[in-house]
Amino acid sequence: MKASNEHLYLSGGNEARLKKAWENRDPRLNYNVIMPYGEEFLGGDGDMYKAGNTTPVPYVYRWPVRQSSHSVKAQEAADWGVTGKYDLKQDGNGEAEFAYRHRKFVMEGYDCEYAYNSPIDELILRYAYVLLMWSEALLQLDELDAAAEKVNMIRQRTSVEMPPYTFASKEDGLNKIRNESRRELINESVNFYEELRWGTLRETKYSTYMGYEPCAHTCNGQQSSGNGGVKWSETNDYSIFPVPSAEIEKNPNLKKTPGWLY
């Protein structure tokens, strides 16, 4: 740790103090991601697996961590001294970086040898998604109370039990429906296309704090993986899908979508 940062930490009890930042939250946060300093997560160790040992290894997501070599053997060494609930490895070499790790639909331990044989069911369509679409349709018909009722069926189910919503206006309702979708449907291959449909992908995924500039690197190396390289199109072809070339060839009245190469 840099000497200039030492004043930010106490001599003890730092993890308990930091955990308070995640208390009294929407419980879906804990379902969706591995929480820092939270409950243990069962994973594996490459060296143990190569030796034929498939005993699940308990990890805890601590931050910051010491180094990028996170094998059980390395952590049990004298200079690290961890003997249980090992540090969950972060990506990249910048181990002072902080990023959430997905927990939703992620296997623990060695449930199966290959991910495509996972015992976790593959999602086709969840009822929560149906309710969110239903709510949005009712909202467009100016049925604010009925629209809020559909969203509250999601928010107030037994495993969530969040306070009910009321929609003060169509704009208020739409913002709440969108936020509910982001919390409920994360990692379900839904929200990317919803953000496209809403026209909000740019403002939610290419935000100013990531150094957004038109048609330039959006993050300038600031994201956790540091790979950058994602650009926003000047022709808006992230939001407007093209008319398929096969359909244009069949129908001379159809025109090519501007901004797309055919």
PyMOL commands that set and color helices and strands:
alter all, ss='L'
color gray80, all
select helices_A, chain A and resi 3-8+14-22+28-32+46-50+72-75+115-117+127-140+144-155+170-184+191-198+201-205+208-210+245-250
alter helices_A, ss='H'
color red, helices_A
select strands_A, chain A and resi 33-34+41-43+57-60+86-87+101-102
alter strands_A, ss='S'
color yellow, strands_A
deselect
rebuild
show_as cartoon
